[in-house]
Amino acid sequence: MNSILFQYALLPISFVKEKANWIVIDNSINYTSVDILDFPLELKDQVFAVYENTYKQYINTTKNLLIPEPDGLFEYNRWILFYDDQDSDKKVISFLLFKTTNFGLKSGLTGSNGSYMGRKSVISFNINSFNSEGCYGEISDKLEDAILKHVPIVDFVIAKKILTYLGKLDVVQKEDNHYSREIGNLGILTKIMVGIPILPKP
């Protein structure tokens, strides 16, 4: 998996019904490869607007968003974007942003415009993604409530090894494979890792 390559997929929302194993494949037919300097400005602004709509509910008035400007989203190099099938302008209503790692594709940010279709697409595609080999991520709160019963859970011991390798050194075990760690300016949160990460062979 090429950690330098930036790719995005702009898809109709009906596509969430399809299997998601293609997302871990470089240059999949669904991806468009592009230099981030050439990424469409309007599309970037749309994704950032949806990001703001989603994540502002998790911060209080004394804190700023973890990513304060659109270019900060390029920390993630695999973008899955959905639009309403009936919208000829293909305006983004939901997104899932991933990052390539030595263990596969790690989910980072997800969000929607708050519509029923937007929220449903995030849930459905997360389930499909985390059931695809080579895709994994950390979930909590509402997303955990919605998908935990439908995705593989990563054992805490393995999750901690992965997070330690990724530089997350404050992981503290809770119960049922849950753990806590500090997430940016959000403070210490409880998470659980799900999906099917690719582990090094012994």
Beta strands, then each sheet from edge to edge (+ up, - down):
strand 1: 7-12
strand 2: 32-33
strand 3: 78-83
strand 4: 92-101
strand 5: 104-112
strand 6: 135-139
strand 7: 172-173
strand 8: 179-182
strand 9: 188-195
sheet 1: 2+ 1- 3- 4+ 5- 6- 9+ 8- 7+
end
